[in-house]
Amino acid sequence: METPSEHPVLTADSLQTVHRRSPFRILLTLLSMLVLIIAGVFFGLIPRWHQQQELHAEVRDKGLPRVIVVHAKPATGAGQAMLPAEVKPWVEAPIYARISGYLKQRFVDIGDQVQAGQLLAVIDTPEQALELARARAQLEQAEAALGISRITAARWAELLQVNGVSEQDAAEKQADFKLKTAQCNSAKEEVRRLEQIQAFTRITAPFSGTITQRNIDAGDLIVANGGKELFHLSQTTKLRVLVQVPQQMAKGVEIGQSAELSLPGQSARKYPAKVIRTAGAIQPDSRTLPVELALDNVKGEILAGSYAELRLIDMKVGKVLSLPANTLLFRPEGPHVGVVESDGKVVLRKVQIGRDFGQRVEILAGVRPEDRVIANPPDSLSTGALVSVMPEKQPEKPSEKQAVKQPEKPDEKQPGKQTEKSS
């Protein structure tokens, strides 16, 4: 027999609460299903839409020429460039003959160190010696005639005072004395001239230095002003360094600026130099600034006339960009590059080229670092053409891959070896 407590009793209030909750649950269920349907449609259509967009872009790109772009980078070492230089003696002079004759004797040879005024060679001039002897004899005659004329003029002046001779005769004797005086002076000057010419038979060094050339030997015929250089004398304890600085670097050159010089085959050795003067004007044929530097060479480590490379220190130059050489297009108007705009159109820009480093070229004007410049552009490229830019490849880091793979290889082999041993 069932008791009344085993079955719940439904009252009017409980029935009313059940009827109120049922529509709310149905509405919540419907909303949840609607949200799920919308989310399913959304997440299902979005990938399709992306795929369609990628497909359209791929179809569009396949119809356009694909290009690789690069960006202009700052030129490395723009202010530290090595410039070709020429090393010259501080003072040098060719030595010629001022008198004709035969070389009697020479006292120096190539490489000899000489002092100022040192005797280098002697020229034998027999004709010149005879002329000097005759001039001296004529001077003796003129002096003797002058002495007689002086005595005669003095005596006739005394006789004129006592009316022993006429005034006309006394005047003639005075005139003859002046004539003999002039003739004697002329003979003296002739002797002095010939003695100075005779002194040219002794070839002496005009300054201290080194004999770098010797083009004569004993017995050679020497012709005055014949154009044959007897010796070449150079002062090499101090050297001049001549360098042509490019126009874009000319503003960074200052008097007193330091520099480093290196010789071929001795790149590890640096010789200090200093700027002493500049030409002050750009050469129109080469567009360079001639600069002269001083270099001490007391130890004689650098040979005059050598080719060298010079690096100017603390160059104050502006920011110079560079591009790969394969980006240039040479047109009749000058060099151009192709720049891809944001809309995919190409614009040809005229550029100004600086120094050529082989694989890269300095660009002085025409491009900016943010410009996308086409590499290996076709000759038919023109302004307004549409192109497709290939994505830039990110540089890989093989060192990291190797570091990851190397420990894996021995771990894979070890189990195999253990199984072989165990078997």
Number of C-alpha atoms within 10 A of each C-alpha: 3 6 6 8 7 7 8 7 9 8 8 8 8 10 10 10 10 10 10 10 10 10 11 11 11 11 11 11 12 12 12 12 12 12 12 12 11 12 12 11 11 11 10 11 12 11 11 11 11 11 12 12 12 12 12 12 11 11 11 11 16 11 11 13 12 14 17 16 20 17 19 19 17 15 18 12 9 20 20 14 15 16 15 15 22 17 23 22 21 19 16 17 14 13 18 18 21 17 21 20 21 19 19 16 16 18 11 16 17 14 13 12 15 20 13 11 12 16 15 18 21 20 25 20 18 12 10 17 15 11 16 20 14 12 21 19 14 19 21 15 15 20 19 14 18 21 14 12 20 18 13 16 20 14 12 20 20 13 14 16 11 8 10 11 14 12 14 9 14 20 15 12 20 17 14 18 22 15 15 20 19 14 18 21 15 15 21 18 13 18 21 15 14 17 18 11 15 19 14 16 22 17 22 17 21 14 17 18 23 21 21 18 17 17 12 17 15 13 14 14 15 21 15 13 12 12 9 15 15 18 24 19 26 23 21 24 20 18 24 23 27 20 21 20 23 18 16 18 18 22 14 17 21 17 13 13 16 19 20 17 22 20 17 11 7 9 11 8 11 14 15 15 23 21 21 16 15 19 11 10 12 16 14 8 6 11 15 19 23 18 21 21 22 22 24 18 17 11 9 11 10 20 13 22 13 13 15 21 19 24 21 22 16 14 20 14 15 13 11 19 22 24 24 20 16 14 22 22 21 12 10 6 7 12 16 20 26 27 23 24 15 9 8 14 16 22 19 19 17 19 18 14 18 17 15 12 12 8 9 15 20 24 23 17 14 14 22 13 14 10 16 21 29 22 20 17 18 12 9 7 16 14 13 13 15 20 21 17 17 12 10 9 6 6 6 8 8 9 9 9 10 11 10 11 11 10 10 11 10 10 10 10 10 10 11 11 11 10 9 8 8 7 6
